[in-house]
Amino acid sequence: VSPCPPQPPLQDGNDPDPYVKTYLLPDPQKTTKRKTKVARKTCNPTYNEMLVYDGIPRGDLEQRELRLSVLSEEGFWENILLGEVGIRLRDLDLAQEKMGWFALGNRGHGTL
Protein backbone atom coordinates (compact mmCIF):
# COMPACT_ATOMS: atom_id res chain seq x y z
CA VAL A 1 0.00 0.00 0.00
CA SER A 2 1.40 3.33 -0.98
CA PRO A 3 0.86 6.20 1.47
CA CYS A 4 0.52 8.60 -1.46
CA PRO A 5 -2.89 9.31 -3.01
CA PRO A 6 -3.26 10.00 -6.78
CA GLN A 7 -2.99 13.76 -6.20
CA PRO A 8 0.30 15.26 -4.93
CA PRO A 9 0.93 13.80 -1.45
CA LEU A 10 1.83 17.04 0.27
CA GLN A 11 0.54 20.55 -0.33
CA ASP A 12 3.95 21.62 -1.65
CA GLY A 13 3.91 18.76 -4.22
CA ASN A 14 6.84 16.91 -2.64
CA ASP A 15 6.91 13.25 -1.65
CA PRO A 16 6.42 12.63 2.07
CA ASP A 17 8.97 11.50 4.67
CA PRO A 18 6.81 8.62 5.96
CA TYR A 19 7.06 6.64 9.16
CA VAL A 20 4.73 4.23 10.91
CA LYS A 21 3.38 4.56 14.45
CA THR A 22 1.48 1.75 16.18
CA TYR A 23 -0.53 1.42 19.39
CA LEU A 24 -2.48 -1.43 20.96
CA LEU A 25 -5.85 0.09 21.81
CA PRO A 26 -7.17 0.79 24.34
CA ASP A 27 -3.97 2.34 25.69
CA PRO A 28 -4.69 5.49 27.75
CA GLN A 29 -1.07 5.83 28.93
CA LYS A 30 0.37 5.12 25.44
CA THR A 31 2.73 2.46 26.80
CA THR A 32 2.38 0.27 23.68
CA LYS A 33 3.54 2.96 21.23
CA ARG A 34 6.06 1.79 18.61
CA LYS A 35 7.55 3.94 15.85
CA THR A 36 9.64 3.08 12.79
CA LYS A 37 12.48 5.13 11.37
CA VAL A 38 11.58 7.76 8.79
CA ALA A 39 11.96 6.87 5.10
CA ARG A 40 13.02 10.00 3.21
CA LYS A 41 11.10 11.41 0.23
CA THR A 42 9.16 8.34 -0.89
CA CYS A 43 5.64 7.14 -1.60
CA ASN A 44 6.81 3.51 -1.44
CA PRO A 45 8.50 2.91 1.91
CA THR A 46 9.28 -0.60 3.12
CA TYR A 47 9.17 -1.48 6.81
CA ASN A 48 10.15 -4.97 7.92
CA GLU A 49 9.85 -4.74 11.67
CA MET A 50 8.51 -7.24 14.15
CA LEU A 51 6.08 -6.05 16.82
CA VAL A 52 6.67 -7.79 20.14
CA TYR A 53 4.48 -7.14 23.16
CA ASP A 54 5.94 -9.11 26.06
CA GLY A 55 3.99 -9.27 29.27
CA ILE A 56 0.53 -8.93 27.74
CA PRO A 57 -1.49 -12.15 28.09
CA ARG A 58 -2.83 -13.58 24.81
CA GLY A 59 -6.42 -13.27 26.05
CA ASP A 60 -5.84 -9.54 26.59
CA LEU A 61 -4.19 -9.13 23.17
CA GLU A 62 -7.16 -10.76 21.46
CA GLN A 63 -9.42 -8.05 22.91
CA ARG A 64 -7.33 -5.22 21.50
CA GLU A 65 -6.95 -3.42 18.22
CA LEU A 66 -3.61 -2.63 16.59
CA ARG A 67 -3.86 0.98 15.39
CA LEU A 68 -1.32 1.58 12.61
CA SER A 69 -0.83 5.14 11.37
CA VAL A 70 1.40 6.36 8.53
CA LEU A 71 2.55 9.93 8.99
CA SER A 72 4.92 12.27 7.20
CA GLU A 73 7.59 13.94 9.31
CA GLU A 74 7.40 17.68 8.76
CA GLY A 75 10.23 19.01 10.90
CA PHE A 76 9.12 21.69 13.32
CA TRP A 77 5.49 21.58 12.19
CA GLU A 78 2.92 19.01 13.21
CA ASN A 79 3.34 15.75 11.29
CA ILE A 80 0.80 14.98 8.56
CA LEU A 81 -1.41 11.88 8.79
CA LEU A 82 -1.22 10.06 5.45
CA GLY A 83 -3.53 7.22 6.45
CA GLU A 84 -4.29 4.67 9.14
CA VAL A 85 -5.91 1.33 9.74
CA GLY A 86 -7.26 -0.55 12.75
CA ILE A 87 -6.57 -4.30 12.87
CA ARG A 88 -8.64 -6.37 15.31
CA LEU A 89 -6.23 -8.88 16.81
CA ARG A 90 -9.02 -11.40 17.45
CA ASP A 91 -9.20 -11.74 13.65
CA LEU A 92 -5.58 -12.98 13.49
CA ASP A 93 -3.88 -16.21 14.58
CA LEU A 94 -1.44 -14.72 17.10
CA ALA A 95 0.53 -17.97 17.30
CA GLN A 96 1.70 -17.49 13.70
CA GLU A 97 3.67 -14.78 11.95
CA LYS A 98 1.36 -12.63 9.85
CA MET A 99 2.25 -10.73 6.73
CA GLY A 100 -0.44 -8.98 4.77
CA TRP A 101 -1.66 -5.83 3.07
CA PHE A 102 -4.05 -3.38 4.65
CA ALA A 103 -5.69 -0.43 2.92
CA LEU A 104 -4.97 2.86 4.62
CA GLY A 105 -7.91 5.14 5.26
CA ASN A 106 -9.28 7.46 7.88
CA ARG A 107 -10.15 5.61 11.11
CA GLY A 108 -11.08 2.47 9.15
CA HIS A 109 -10.71 -1.22 9.90
CA GLY A 110 -8.43 -3.46 7.84
CA THR A 111 -9.32 -6.83 6.44
CA LEU A 112 -7.14 -9.70 5.31
C-alpha positions, 0 to 999 in steps of 0.5 A: 500500500502506498501512502501517497494518493493520486494527487500530490501527497503534500501541499507543496507537491513533494513526496512525504517523509513517511514513518509508521506509528502503532498502538495497541488500543485501548492504551490510555497511557500510550505504553504500547507505542512503537515507531519506525524510522523515517523513510526519506522522500518516498511514496513507497516505503518498506518497513520490515519490523517485528512487533513484540508485546511481552507481558501482555497475556494472549487473552488480553491481546485478542481483545485489543486493536492494533492501530497503525498510522502512517505519517509524514515527518514535517520538521518543526510543524505538526506531522501529517497523517497520510492514512491509518488502519485498525486491525482487530487482533481477534481476527488474526492467529497470534501464534503465527507470523502474519504478513499482509496488506491493509488499505490505509484510510481514515479511522477504518478497519483493515481486512485480510 
